[in-house]
Amino acid sequence: MLRSGILGGTFAAIWLIAATASAQSGQIQGKLVDEQGGVLPGAQVSAIDEEKGVIARQVTSGADGFFSLVALLRCRYTVRA
């Protein structure tokens, strides 16, 4: 069950972008937490391709709040939960 306010922006996403200049794909991973530092399990996390305006990858955060969006092509993404 998600805590209220997740869509209202009352969460923090900590992510790392793992890609190199020569790589053809990369990943975005992180942990979803609320304002009090509690984890947010079971949240839908999307990587949205900014140029095309489409969802490139979508996953659900684990019981520990962690997520990993893998095999992303090189471009700019907006991450939403």
MODELLER restraints for C-alpha pairs under 7 A, 6 or more apart:
rsr = mdl.restraints
at = mdl.atoms
rsr.add(forms.Gaussian(group=physical.xy_distance, feature=features.Distance(at['CA:1:A'], at['CA:42:A']), mean=6.87, stdev=0.5))
rsr.add(forms.Gaussian(group=physical.xy_distance, feature=features.Distance(at['CA:2:A'], at['CA:40:A']), mean=6.45, stdev=0.5))
rsr.add(forms.Gaussian(group=physical.xy_distance, feature=features.Distance(at['CA:2:A'], at['CA:41:A']), mean=6.89, stdev=0.5))
rsr.add(forms.Gaussian(group=physical.xy_distance, feature=features.Distance(at['CA:2:A'], at['CA:42:A']), mean=6.74, stdev=0.5))
rsr.add(forms.Gaussian(group=physical.xy_distance, feature=features.Distance(at['CA:2:A'], at['CA:43:A']), mean=6.67, stdev=0.5))
rsr.add(forms.Gaussian(group=physical.xy_distance, feature=features.Distance(at['CA:10:A'], at['CA:34:A']), mean=6.09, stdev=0.5))
rsr.add(forms.Gaussian(group=physical.xy_distance, feature=features.Distance(at['CA:10:A'], at['CA:35:A']), mean=6.11, stdev=0.5))
rsr.add(forms.Gaussian(group=physical.xy_distance, feature=features.Distance(at['CA:11:A'], at['CA:32:A']), mean=6.81, stdev=0.5))
rsr.add(forms.Gaussian(group=physical.xy_distance, feature=features.Distance(at['CA:11:A'], at['CA:33:A']), mean=5.58, stdev=0.5))
rsr.add(forms.Gaussian(group=physical.xy_distance, feature=features.Distance(at['CA:11:A'], at['CA:34:A']), mean=4.20, stdev=0.5))
rsr.add(forms.Gaussian(group=physical.xy_distance, feature=features.Distance(at['CA:11:A'], at['CA:35:A']), mean=5.74, stdev=0.5))
rsr.add(forms.Gaussian(group=physical.xy_distance, feature=features.Distance(at['CA:12:A'], at['CA:32:A']), mean=5.99, stdev=0.5))
rsr.add(forms.Gaussian(group=physical.xy_distance, feature=features.Distance(at['CA:12:A'], at['CA:33:A']), mean=5.46, stdev=0.5))
rsr.add(forms.Gaussian(group=physical.xy_distance, feature=features.Distance(at['CA:12:A'], at['CA:34:A']), mean=6.08, stdev=0.5))
rsr.add(forms.Gaussian(group=physical.xy_distance, feature=features.Distance(at['CA:12:A'], at['CA:35:A']), mean=6.98, stdev=0.5))
rsr.add(forms.Gaussian(group=physical.xy_distance, feature=features.Distance(at['CA:13:A'], at['CA:30:A']), mean=6.51, stdev=0.5))
rsr.add(forms.Gaussian(group=physical.xy_distance, feature=features.Distance(at['CA:13:A'], at['CA:31:A']), mean=5.89, stdev=0.5))
rsr.add(forms.Gaussian(group=physical.xy_distance, feature=features.Distance(at['CA:13:A'], at['CA:32:A']), mean=4.88, stdev=0.5))
rsr.add(forms.Gaussian(group=physical.xy_distance, feature=features.Distance(at['CA:13:A'], at['CA:33:A']), mean=6.63, stdev=0.5))
rsr.add(forms.Gaussian(group=physical.xy_distance, feature=features.Distance(at['CA:14:A'], at['CA:30:A']), mean=4.95, stdev=0.5))
rsr.add(forms.Gaussian(group=physical.xy_distance, feature=features.Distance(at['CA:14:A'], at['CA:31:A']), mean=5.53, stdev=0.5))
rsr.add(forms.Gaussian(group=physical.xy_distance, feature=features.Distance(at['CA:14:A'], at['CA:32:A']), mean=6.80, stdev=0.5))
rsr.add(forms.Gaussian(group=physical.xy_distance, feature=features.Distance(at['CA:15:A'], at['CA:28:A']), mean=6.28, stdev=0.5))
rsr.add(forms.Gaussian(group=physical.xy_distance, feature=features.Distance(at['CA:15:A'], at['CA:29:A']), mean=5.05, stdev=0.5))
rsr.add(forms.Gaussian(group=physical.xy_distance, feature=features.Distance(at['CA:15:A'], at['CA:30:A']), mean=3.93, stdev=0.5))
rsr.add(forms.Gaussian(group=physical.xy_distance, feature=features.Distance(at['CA:15:A'], at['CA:31:A']), mean=6.85, stdev=0.5))
rsr.add(forms.Gaussian(group=physical.xy_distance, feature=features.Distance(at['CA:16:A'], at['CA:28:A']), mean=5.71, stdev=0.5))
rsr.add(forms.Gaussian(group=physical.xy_distance, feature=features.Distance(at['CA:16:A'], at['CA:29:A']), mean=5.58, stdev=0.5))
rsr.add(forms.Gaussian(group=physical.xy_distance, feature=features.Distance(at['CA:16:A'], at['CA:30:A']), mean=6.37, stdev=0.5))
rsr.add(forms.Gaussian(group=physical.xy_distance, feature=features.Distance(at['CA:17:A'], at['CA:27:A']), mean=5.92, stdev=0.5))
rsr.add(forms.Gaussian(group=physical.xy_distance, feature=features.Distance(at['CA:17:A'], at['CA:28:A']), mean=4.81, stdev=0.5))
rsr.add(forms.Gaussian(group=physical.xy_distance, feature=features.Distance(at['CA:17:A'], at['CA:29:A']), mean=6.94, stdev=0.5))
rsr.add(forms.Gaussian(group=physical.xy_distance, feature=features.Distance(at['CA:18:A'], at['CA:26:A']), mean=5.58, stdev=0.5))
rsr.add(forms.Gaussian(group=physical.xy_distance, feature=features.Distance(at['CA:18:A'], at['CA:27:A']), mean=5.45, stdev=0.5))
rsr.add(forms.Gaussian(group=physical.xy_distance, feature=features.Distance(at['CA:18:A'], at['CA:28:A']), mean=6.56, stdev=0.5))
rsr.add(forms.Gaussian(group=physical.xy_distance, feature=features.Distance(at['CA:19:A'], at['CA:25:A']), mean=6.79, stdev=0.5))
rsr.add(forms.Gaussian(group=physical.xy_distance, feature=features.Distance(at['CA:19:A'], at['CA:26:A']), mean=4.67, stdev=0.5))
rsr.add(forms.Gaussian(group=physical.xy_distance, feature=features.Distance(at['CA:19:A'], at['CA:27:A']), mean=6.90, stdev=0.5))
rsr.add(forms.Gaussian(group=physical.xy_distance, feature=features.Distance(at['CA:24:A'], at['CA:73:A']), mean=6.19, stdev=0.5))
rsr.add(forms.Gaussian(group=physical.xy_distance, feature=features.Distance(at['CA:24:A'], at['CA:74:A']), mean=6.19, stdev=0.5))
rsr.add(forms.Gaussian(group=physical.xy_distance, feature=features.Distance(at['CA:25:A'], at['CA:71:A']), mean=5.41, stdev=0.5))
rsr.add(forms.Gaussian(group=physical.xy_distance, feature=features.Distance(at['CA:25:A'], at['CA:72:A']), mean=5.04, stdev=0.5))
rsr.add(forms.Gaussian(group=physical.xy_distance, feature=features.Distance(at['CA:25:A'], at['CA:73:A']), mean=4.51, stdev=0.5))
rsr.add(forms.Gaussian(group=physical.xy_distance, feature=features.Distance(at['CA:25:A'], at['CA:74:A']), mean=5.68, stdev=0.5))
rsr.add(forms.Gaussian(group=physical.xy_distance, feature=features.Distance(at['CA:26:A'], at['CA:70:A']), mean=6.39, stdev=0.5))
rsr.add(forms.Gaussian(group=physical.xy_distance, feature=features.Distance(at['CA:26:A'], at['CA:71:A']), mean=5.58, stdev=0.5))
rsr.add(forms.Gaussian(group=physical.xy_distance, feature=features.Distance(at['CA:26:A'], at['CA:72:A']), mean=5.09, stdev=0.5))
rsr.add(forms.Gaussian(group=physical.xy_distance, feature=features.Distance(at['CA:26:A'], at['CA:73:A']), mean=6.55, stdev=0.5))
rsr.add(forms.Gaussian(group=physical.xy_distance, feature=features.Distance(at['CA:26:A'], at['CA:74:A']), mean=6.99, stdev=0.5))
rsr.add(forms.Gaussian(group=physical.xy_distance, feature=features.Distance(at['CA:27:A'], at['CA:68:A']), mean=6.94, stdev=0.5))
rsr.add(forms.Gaussian(group=physical.xy_distance, feature=features.Distance(at['CA:27:A'], at['CA:69:A']), mean=5.41, stdev=0.5))
rsr.add(forms.Gaussian(group=physical.xy_distance, feature=features.Distance(at['CA:27:A'], at['CA:70:A']), mean=4.36, stdev=0.5))
rsr.add(forms.Gaussian(group=physical.xy_distance, feature=features.Distance(at['CA:27:A'], at['CA:71:A']), mean=6.01, stdev=0.5))
rsr.add(forms.Gaussian(group=physical.xy_distance, feature=features.Distance(at['CA:27:A'], at['CA:72:A']), mean=5.81, stdev=0.5))
rsr.add(forms.Gaussian(group=physical.xy_distance, feature=features.Distance(at['CA:28:A'], at['CA:68:A']), mean=5.84, stdev=0.5))
rsr.add(forms.Gaussian(group=physical.xy_distance, feature=features.Distance(at['CA:28:A'], at['CA:69:A']), mean=5.09, stdev=0.5))
rsr.add(forms.Gaussian(group=physical.xy_distance, feature=features.Distance(at['CA:28:A'], at['CA:70:A']), mean=6.60, stdev=0.5))
rsr.add(forms.Gaussian(group=physical.xy_distance, feature=features.Distance(at['CA:29:A'], at['CA:67:A']), mean=5.50, stdev=0.5))
rsr.add(forms.Gaussian(group=physical.xy_distance, feature=features.Distance(at['CA:29:A'], at['CA:68:A']), mean=4.16, stdev=0.5))
rsr.add(forms.Gaussian(group=physical.xy_distance, feature=features.Distance(at['CA:29:A'], at['CA:69:A']), mean=6.02, stdev=0.5))
rsr.add(forms.Gaussian(group=physical.xy_distance, feature=features.Distance(at['CA:30:A'], at['CA:66:A']), mean=5.54, stdev=0.5))
rsr.add(forms.Gaussian(group=physical.xy_distance, feature=features.Distance(at['CA:30:A'], at['CA:67:A']), mean=5.56, stdev=0.5))
rsr.add(forms.Gaussian(group=physical.xy_distance, feature=features.Distance(at['CA:30:A'], at['CA:68:A']), mean=6.64, stdev=0.5))
rsr.add(forms.Gaussian(group=physical.xy_distance, feature=features.Distance(at['CA:31:A'], at['CA:65:A']), mean=5.07, stdev=0.5))
rsr.add(forms.Gaussian(group=physical.xy_distance, feature=features.Distance(at['CA:31:A'], at['CA:66:A']), mean=4.12, stdev=0.5))
rsr.add(forms.Gaussian(group=physical.xy_distance, feature=features.Distance(at['CA:31:A'], at['CA:67:A']), mean=6.18, stdev=0.5))
rsr.add(forms.Gaussian(group=physical.xy_distance, feature=features.Distance(at['CA:32:A'], at['CA:39:A']), mean=5.86, stdev=0.5))
rsr.add(forms.Gaussian(group=physical.xy_distance, feature=features.Distance(at['CA:32:A'], at['CA:40:A']), mean=5.44, stdev=0.5))
rsr.add(forms.Gaussian(group=physical.xy_distance, feature=features.Distance(at['CA:32:A'], at['CA:65:A']), mean=5.05, stdev=0.5))
rsr.add(forms.Gaussian(group=physical.xy_distance, feature=features.Distance(at['CA:32:A'], at['CA:66:A']), mean=6.38, stdev=0.5))
rsr.add(forms.Gaussian(group=physical.xy_distance, feature=features.Distance(at['CA:33:A'], at['CA:39:A']), mean=4.33, stdev=0.5))
rsr.add(forms.Gaussian(group=physical.xy_distance, feature=features.Distance(at['CA:33:A'], at['CA:40:A']), mean=5.43, stdev=0.5))
rsr.add(forms.Gaussian(group=physical.xy_distance, feature=features.Distance(at['CA:33:A'], at['CA:65:A']), mean=6.87, stdev=0.5))
rsr.add(forms.Gaussian(group=physical.xy_distance, feature=features.Distance(at['CA:34:A'], at['CA:40:A']), mean=6.84, stdev=0.5))
rsr.add(forms.Gaussian(group=physical.xy_distance, feature=features.Distance(at['CA:39:A'], at['CA:64:A']), mean=6.24, stdev=0.5))
rsr.add(forms.Gaussian(group=physical.xy_distance, feature=features.Distance(at['CA:39:A'], at['CA:65:A']), mean=5.01, stdev=0.5))
rsr.add(forms.Gaussian(group=physical.xy_distance, feature=features.Distance(at['CA:40:A'], at['CA:65:A']), mean=4.93, stdev=0.5))
rsr.add(forms.Gaussian(group=physical.xy_distance, feature=features.Distance(at['CA:41:A'], at['CA:61:A']), mean=5.37, stdev=0.5))
rsr.add(forms.Gaussian(group=physical.xy_distance, feature=features.Distance(at['CA:41:A'], at['CA:62:A']), mean=5.27, stdev=0.5))
rsr.add(forms.Gaussian(group=physical.xy_distance, feature=features.Distance(at['CA:41:A'], at['CA:63:A']), mean=4.64, stdev=0.5))
rsr.add(forms.Gaussian(group=physical.xy_distance, feature=features.Distance(at['CA:41:A'], at['CA:64:A']), mean=6.10, stdev=0.5))
rsr.add(forms.Gaussian(group=physical.xy_distance, feature=features.Distance(at['CA:41:A'], at['CA:65:A']), mean=4.62, stdev=0.5))
rsr.add(forms.Gaussian(group=physical.xy_distance, feature=features.Distance(at['CA:42:A'], at['CA:60:A']), mean=5.46, stdev=0.5))
rsr.add(forms.Gaussian(group=physical.xy_distance, feature=features.Distance(at['CA:42:A'], at['CA:61:A']), mean=5.01, stdev=0.5))
rsr.add(forms.Gaussian(group=physical.xy_distance, feature=features.Distance(at['CA:42:A'], at['CA:62:A']), mean=5.95, stdev=0.5))
rsr.add(forms.Gaussian(group=physical.xy_distance, feature=features.Distance(at['CA:42:A'], at['CA:63:A']), mean=6.76, stdev=0.5))
rsr.add(forms.Gaussian(group=physical.xy_distance, feature=features.Distance(at['CA:43:A'], at['CA:60:A']), mean=5.30, stdev=0.5))
rsr.add(forms.Gaussian(group=physical.xy_distance, feature=features.Distance(at['CA:43:A'], at['CA:61:A']), mean=5.24, stdev=0.5))
rsr.add(forms.Gaussian(group=physical.xy_distance, feature=features.Distance(at['CA:43:A'], at['CA:81:A']), mean=6.35, stdev=0.5))
rsr.add(forms.Gaussian(group=physical.xy_distance, feature=features.Distance(at['CA:44:A'], at['CA:58:A']), mean=6.83, stdev=0.5))
rsr.add(forms.Gaussian(group=physical.xy_distance, feature=features.Distance(at['CA:44:A'], at['CA:59:A']), mean=5.78, stdev=0.5))
rsr.add(forms.Gaussian(group=physical.xy_distance, feature=features.Distance(at['CA:44:A'], at['CA:60:A']), mean=4.53, stdev=0.5))
rsr.add(forms.Gaussian(group=physical.xy_distance, feature=features.Distance(at['CA:44:A'], at['CA:61:A']), mean=6.55, stdev=0.5))
rsr.add(forms.Gaussian(group=physical.xy_distance, feature=features.Distance(at['CA:44:A'], at['CA:81:A']), mean=5.50, stdev=0.5))
rsr.add(forms.Gaussian(group=physical.xy_distance, feature=features.Distance(at['CA:45:A'], at['CA:58:A']), mean=5.58, stdev=0.5))
rsr.add(forms.Gaussian(group=physical.xy_distance, feature=features.Distance(at['CA:45:A'], at['CA:59:A']), mean=5.34, stdev=0.5))
rsr.add(forms.Gaussian(group=physical.xy_distance, feature=features.Distance(at['CA:45:A'], at['CA:60:A']), mean=5.88, stdev=0.5))
rsr.add(forms.Gaussian(group=physical.xy_distance, feature=features.Distance(at['CA:45:A'], at['CA:61:A']), mean=6.90, stdev=0.5))
rsr.add(forms.Gaussian(group=physical.xy_distance, feature=features.Distance(at['CA:45:A'], at['CA:79:A']), mean=6.96, stdev=0.5))
rsr.add(forms.Gaussian(group=physical.xy_distance, feature=features.Distance(at['CA:45:A'], at['CA:80:A']), mean=5.64, stdev=0.5))
rsr.add(forms.Gaussian(group=physical.xy_distance, feature=features.Distance(at['CA:45:A'], at['CA:81:A']), mean=4.37, stdev=0.5))
rsr.add(forms.Gaussian(group=physical.xy_distance, feature=features.Distance(at['CA:46:A'], at['CA:55:A']), mean=6.39, stdev=0.5))
rsr.add(forms.Gaussian(group=physical.xy_distance, feature=features.Distance(at['CA:46:A'], at['CA:57:A']), mean=5.78, stdev=0.5))
rsr.add(forms.Gaussian(group=physical.xy_distance, feature=features.Distance(at['CA:46:A'], at['CA:58:A']), mean=4.33, stdev=0.5))
rsr.add(forms.Gaussian(group=physical.xy_distance, feature=features.Distance(at['CA:46:A'], at['CA:59:A']), mean=6.58, stdev=0.5))
rsr.add(forms.Gaussian(group=physical.xy_distance, feature=features.Distance(at['CA:46:A'], at['CA:79:A']), mean=5.58, stdev=0.5))
rsr.add(forms.Gaussian(group=physical.xy_distance, feature=features.Distance(at['CA:46:A'], at['CA:80:A']), mean=5.26, stdev=0.5))
rsr.add(forms.Gaussian(group=physical.xy_distance, feature=features.Distance(at['CA:46:A'], at['CA:81:A']), mean=6.38, stdev=0.5))
rsr.add(forms.Gaussian(group=physical.xy_distance, feature=features.Distance(at['CA:47:A'], at['CA:55:A']), mean=5.80, stdev=0.5))
rsr.add(forms.Gaussian(group=physical.xy_distance, feature=features.Distance(at['CA:47:A'], at['CA:56:A']), mean=5.63, stdev=0.5))
rsr.add(forms.Gaussian(group=physical.xy_distance, feature=features.Distance(at['CA:47:A'], at['CA:57:A']), mean=5.29, stdev=0.5))
rsr.add(forms.Gaussian(group=physical.xy_distance, feature=features.Distance(at['CA:47:A'], at['CA:58:A']), mean=6.37, stdev=0.5))
rsr.add(forms.Gaussian(group=physical.xy_distance, feature=features.Distance(at['CA:47:A'], at['CA:77:A']), mean=5.76, stdev=0.5))
rsr.add(forms.Gaussian(group=physical.xy_distance, feature=features.Distance(at['CA:47:A'], at['CA:78:A']), mean=5.73, stdev=0.5))
rsr.add(forms.Gaussian(group=physical.xy_distance, feature=features.Distance(at['CA:47:A'], at['CA:79:A']), mean=4.71, stdev=0.5))
rsr.add(forms.Gaussian(group=physical.xy_distance, feature=features.Distance(at['CA:47:A'], at['CA:80:A']), mean=6.74, stdev=0.5))
rsr.add(forms.Gaussian(group=physical.xy_distance, feature=features.Distance(at['CA:48:A'], at['CA:54:A']), mean=5.50, stdev=0.5))
rsr.add(forms.Gaussian(group=physical.xy_distance, feature=features.Distance(at['CA:48:A'], at['CA:55:A']), mean=4.31, stdev=0.5))
rsr.add(forms.Gaussian(group=physical.xy_distance, feature=features.Distance(at['CA:48:A'], at['CA:56:A']), mean=5.57, stdev=0.5))
rsr.add(forms.Gaussian(group=physical.xy_distance, feature=features.Distance(at['CA:48:A'], at['CA:77:A']), mean=5.20, stdev=0.5))
rsr.add(forms.Gaussian(group=physical.xy_distance, feature=features.Distance(at['CA:48:A'], at['CA:78:A']), mean=5.08, stdev=0.5))
rsr.add(forms.Gaussian(group=physical.xy_distance, feature=features.Distance(at['CA:48:A'], at['CA:79:A']), mean=6.29, stdev=0.5))
rsr.add(forms.Gaussian(group=physical.xy_distance, feature=features.Distance(at['CA:49:A'], at['CA:55:A']), mean=6.16, stdev=0.5))
rsr.add(forms.Gaussian(group=physical.xy_distance, feature=features.Distance(at['CA:49:A'], at['CA:56:A']), mean=5.96, stdev=0.5))
rsr.add(forms.Gaussian(group=physical.xy_distance, feature=features.Distance(at['CA:49:A'], at['CA:76:A']), mean=6.18, stdev=0.5))
rsr.add(forms.Gaussian(group=physical.xy_distance, feature=features.Distance(at['CA:49:A'], at['CA:77:A']), mean=4.82, stdev=0.5))
rsr.add(forms.Gaussian(group=physical.xy_distance, feature=features.Distance(at['CA:49:A'], at['CA:78:A']), mean=6.75, stdev=0.5))
rsr.add(forms.Gaussian(group=physical.xy_distance, feature=features.Distance(at['CA:50:A'], at['CA:76:A']), mean=5.73, stdev=0.5))
rsr.add(forms.Gaussian(group=physical.xy_distance, feature=features.Distance(at['CA:50:A'], at['CA:77:A']), mean=5.42, stdev=0.5))
rsr.add(forms.Gaussian(group=physical.xy_distance, feature=features.Distance(at['CA:50:A'], at['CA:78:A']), mean=6.45, stdev=0.5))
rsr.add(forms.Gaussian(group=physical.xy_distance, feature=features.Distance(at['CA:57:A'], at['CA:69:A']), mean=6.32, stdev=0.5))
rsr.add(forms.Gaussian(group=physical.xy_distance, feature=features.Distance(at['CA:59:A'], at['CA:67:A']), mean=6.97, stdev=0.5))
rsr.add(forms.Gaussian(group=physical.xy_distance, feature=features.Distance(at['CA:59:A'], at['CA:69:A']), mean=6.79, stdev=0.5))
rsr.add(forms.Gaussian(group=physical.xy_distance, feature=features.Distance(at['CA:60:A'], at['CA:67:A']), mean=6.70, stdev=0.5))
rsr.add(forms.Gaussian(group=physical.xy_distance, feature=features.Distance(at['CA:61:A'], at['CA:67:A']), mean=4.66, stdev=0.5))
